[in-house]
Amino acid sequence: MMNAAIPQEFSYLFWDVDFDKLDGERFGEFIVERLLEKGNWDEVRWMWRAFPHGLIKEIVDTSRNISGGTRGLWKMVLERKYSTPQIKFA
């Protein structure tokens, strides 16, 4: 599911869990939700490279753990990403 270990500098985003035990295979959905909701552009770019795009899109479409504003923003970004090839995340 995930292509890389979570960078240590992202630990501030996961203040409420044991960062050292976060595993992208087991907790990928949680990690993506948190990065979409609270991550900066560099963190989101890392997420885009590390997780399957289908998973990210599914989380945007179905997760109850991201706000309506976050969902709306990412739906627009993802619609544009898939319909306009010149937009690049990485």
N, C-alpha and C positions, 0 to 999 in steps of 0.2 A: 504494500500500500504506500509506504513512504520511502523516499529515496535518500534521505540523509538524517543524521542526528540533529536534534534541535540545538541551535547555537546557545551557548551559555548566556550570552548577553540578552536573550529573550526571557530569562528567568523572572524579571520584574513583572512580566505579564501573567505569571502563574504563581502569584503570591500566596494563593489559598490552597495549593497542593504541594506535595513533595516533588520538586522539579527533577531531582535525580532519578525518580521512578517513572517519569513520563516516558512512555514508549509510543512512538508514532503508529506502530502496528495495532496496539490495543486501544489507544486513546486518540486516534487520528481525528475523529469527528470533534471531540472536545478541543483539540489543538487548533483545528481549522476555525471552529466557532470563535474561539478566543482571539485568534489573529485577525479574523474579519471584523470583529467587534472593537478590538482595542489596539491592534497593531498599526505601526506606521508604514509608510510606503515600502521601505526596505524589508521590513518583516513580511509584508504581504507578497513582495516579489520572491522572497525565499520560499514562502508557502506555495506559490504558484509553480515553482520548480520542483518542490519536494513531494507534493501530493498530486494524485490523478485529478485532472481537470473535471472529469465526470463527478467525482466525489465532491469537489468544491461546489459545483453547480447544484448537485442534489442537496447539499447542506443549505445553500442559499434558498432553494425552493421549499424545503420542508422543515428546517430546524425551528424549534420553539425557543431556542436559547440565544437567538440574535434579535435585536430590536427591529421594529418596522422600518426605521430610517436606514439602518444598516442593510436590511434586506432590499429595500428599494434602490439604494445606491448600487449594490452589487448586481442586482438584476439588470439595471441599465448598463453597467460596465460589461457584464458578461454577454448581454445581447449584442452590444457593440463589438466586443471581441470576436464573437463568432460570425458576425455579419460584415465586419470591416477588417480585412487582413492586415492593414498597416498598423494597427494598435498592437503593441508588444508589451508584455509584462516583464520579461526577463532580459 
